[in-house]
Amino acid sequence: MEIVVRLDVMLATRKMKSRELADRIGISEPNLSLLKSGKVKGVRFETLAKICDVLECQPGDLLEAVPS
């Protein structure tokens, strides 16, 4: 299984720019970009909770397990 990050889809759905989300959750834009691209090994639950709060979504809306 591989975990795919669908943050870009949720941002588009919410019509929000990465910069705005980064500012609202308190992380740098480059770090958010790495998360968006799936190039990170993990994400803190605190960060995930902040993203979900701002985007008004559930973690399952952002992360998807797909067969590798």
MODELLER restraints for C-alpha pairs under 7 A, 6 or more apart:
rsr = mdl.restraints
at = mdl.atoms
rsr.add(forms.Gaussian(group=physical.xy_distance, feature=features.Distance(at['CA:1:A'], at['CA:65:A']), mean=6.17, stdev=0.5))
rsr.add(forms.Gaussian(group=physical.xy_distance, feature=features.Distance(at['CA:1:A'], at['CA:66:A']), mean=5.55, stdev=0.5))
rsr.add(forms.Gaussian(group=physical.xy_distance, feature=features.Distance(at['CA:1:A'], at['CA:67:A']), mean=4.53, stdev=0.5))
rsr.add(forms.Gaussian(group=physical.xy_distance, feature=features.Distance(at['CA:1:A'], at['CA:68:A']), mean=5.14, stdev=0.5))
rsr.add(forms.Gaussian(group=physical.xy_distance, feature=features.Distance(at['CA:2:A'], at['CA:65:A']), mean=5.55, stdev=0.5))
rsr.add(forms.Gaussian(group=physical.xy_distance, feature=features.Distance(at['CA:2:A'], at['CA:66:A']), mean=5.31, stdev=0.5))
rsr.add(forms.Gaussian(group=physical.xy_distance, feature=features.Distance(at['CA:2:A'], at['CA:67:A']), mean=6.04, stdev=0.5))
rsr.add(forms.Gaussian(group=physical.xy_distance, feature=features.Distance(at['CA:2:A'], at['CA:68:A']), mean=5.52, stdev=0.5))
rsr.add(forms.Gaussian(group=physical.xy_distance, feature=features.Distance(at['CA:3:A'], at['CA:63:A']), mean=6.47, stdev=0.5))
rsr.add(forms.Gaussian(group=physical.xy_distance, feature=features.Distance(at['CA:3:A'], at['CA:64:A']), mean=5.53, stdev=0.5))
rsr.add(forms.Gaussian(group=physical.xy_distance, feature=features.Distance(at['CA:3:A'], at['CA:65:A']), mean=4.53, stdev=0.5))
rsr.add(forms.Gaussian(group=physical.xy_distance, feature=features.Distance(at['CA:3:A'], at['CA:66:A']), mean=6.32, stdev=0.5))
rsr.add(forms.Gaussian(group=physical.xy_distance, feature=features.Distance(at['CA:4:A'], at['CA:38:A']), mean=6.63, stdev=0.5))
rsr.add(forms.Gaussian(group=physical.xy_distance, feature=features.Distance(at['CA:4:A'], at['CA:63:A']), mean=5.74, stdev=0.5))
rsr.add(forms.Gaussian(group=physical.xy_distance, feature=features.Distance(at['CA:4:A'], at['CA:64:A']), mean=5.14, stdev=0.5))
rsr.add(forms.Gaussian(group=physical.xy_distance, feature=features.Distance(at['CA:4:A'], at['CA:65:A']), mean=6.23, stdev=0.5))
rsr.add(forms.Gaussian(group=physical.xy_distance, feature=features.Distance(at['CA:5:A'], at['CA:36:A']), mean=6.26, stdev=0.5))
rsr.add(forms.Gaussian(group=physical.xy_distance, feature=features.Distance(at['CA:5:A'], at['CA:38:A']), mean=5.66, stdev=0.5))
rsr.add(forms.Gaussian(group=physical.xy_distance, feature=features.Distance(at['CA:5:A'], at['CA:62:A']), mean=5.75, stdev=0.5))
rsr.add(forms.Gaussian(group=physical.xy_distance, feature=features.Distance(at['CA:5:A'], at['CA:63:A']), mean=4.80, stdev=0.5))
rsr.add(forms.Gaussian(group=physical.xy_distance, feature=features.Distance(at['CA:5:A'], at['CA:64:A']), mean=6.54, stdev=0.5))
rsr.add(forms.Gaussian(group=physical.xy_distance, feature=features.Distance(at['CA:6:A'], at['CA:62:A']), mean=4.70, stdev=0.5))
rsr.add(forms.Gaussian(group=physical.xy_distance, feature=features.Distance(at['CA:6:A'], at['CA:63:A']), mean=5.83, stdev=0.5))
rsr.add(forms.Gaussian(group=physical.xy_distance, feature=features.Distance(at['CA:7:A'], at['CA:36:A']), mean=5.56, stdev=0.5))
rsr.add(forms.Gaussian(group=physical.xy_distance, feature=features.Distance(at['CA:7:A'], at['CA:62:A']), mean=5.23, stdev=0.5))
rsr.add(forms.Gaussian(group=physical.xy_distance, feature=features.Distance(at['CA:8:A'], at['CA:36:A']), mean=6.24, stdev=0.5))
rsr.add(forms.Gaussian(group=physical.xy_distance, feature=features.Distance(at['CA:11:A'], at['CA:17:A']), mean=6.67, stdev=0.5))
rsr.add(forms.Gaussian(group=physical.xy_distance, feature=features.Distance(at['CA:14:A'], at['CA:55:A']), mean=6.96, stdev=0.5))
rsr.add(forms.Gaussian(group=physical.xy_distance, feature=features.Distance(at['CA:18:A'], at['CA:29:A']), mean=6.94, stdev=0.5))
rsr.add(forms.Gaussian(group=physical.xy_distance, feature=features.Distance(at['CA:19:A'], at['CA:29:A']), mean=5.92, stdev=0.5))
rsr.add(forms.Gaussian(group=physical.xy_distance, feature=features.Distance(at['CA:22:A'], at['CA:28:A']), mean=5.89, stdev=0.5))
rsr.add(forms.Gaussian(group=physical.xy_distance, feature=features.Distance(at['CA:22:A'], at['CA:29:A']), mean=5.54, stdev=0.5))
rsr.add(forms.Gaussian(group=physical.xy_distance, feature=features.Distance(at['CA:22:A'], at['CA:32:A']), mean=6.37, stdev=0.5))
rsr.add(forms.Gaussian(group=physical.xy_distance, feature=features.Distance(at['CA:25:A'], at['CA:50:A']), mean=5.78, stdev=0.5))
rsr.add(forms.Gaussian(group=physical.xy_distance, feature=features.Distance(at['CA:25:A'], at['CA:51:A']), mean=6.54, stdev=0.5))
rsr.add(forms.Gaussian(group=physical.xy_distance, feature=features.Distance(at['CA:34:A'], at['CA:40:A']), mean=6.24, stdev=0.5))
rsr.add(forms.Gaussian(group=physical.xy_distance, feature=features.Distance(at['CA:52:A'], at['CA:58:A']), mean=5.74, stdev=0.5))
rsr.add(forms.Gaussian(group=physical.xy_distance, feature=features.Distance(at['CA:52:A'], at['CA:59:A']), mean=6.53, stdev=0.5))
